[in-house]
Amino acid sequence: MQKATIGAVLALAVMATLVGALGTLTVTRTFSNSGTVNGIGVGVFSNAACTNVLTSLSWGTLNPGDTPSQTIYVLNNGTIPVTLTLTYGTWSPASAQSYITLTWNQQNTQLGSGSIATALLTLNVSSAISGVAGFSFDITITGTQ
């Protein structure tokens, strides 16, 4: 009986050594999956067909008291409705922001997937403007779910 016990212990020791030397045994399973991801996307264009991406606007030469307007087109190219907001800043020169404001007619408008909003941007130049020969600023249009 002692020989059988010694043999069993020896067999277990050999198996433990082999498993340790070979590493742990691993089994894997791979399976496919699919789904749809909701996407938020807003494009800004200079034409109603939404083929000319708008990267800049030129307001031209302005006089005190002017209120020029420009039409742009905002496309929801995402898969879910968004609410549009416009912000602006990063003025050059910084003093221009005291005399010039920007408004638009699409603030807080909900825009469905694939829909286009015709937006009118209006610049208001104060009649009291002074010390500003030229200006620039950034416009950001955001679509929020």
Summary of the structure (lengths in Angstrom):
residues: 145
radius of gyration: 33.0
end to end distance: 76.9
largest distance: 110.9
contacts: 314
relative contact order: 0.21
helix: 18%
strand: 34%
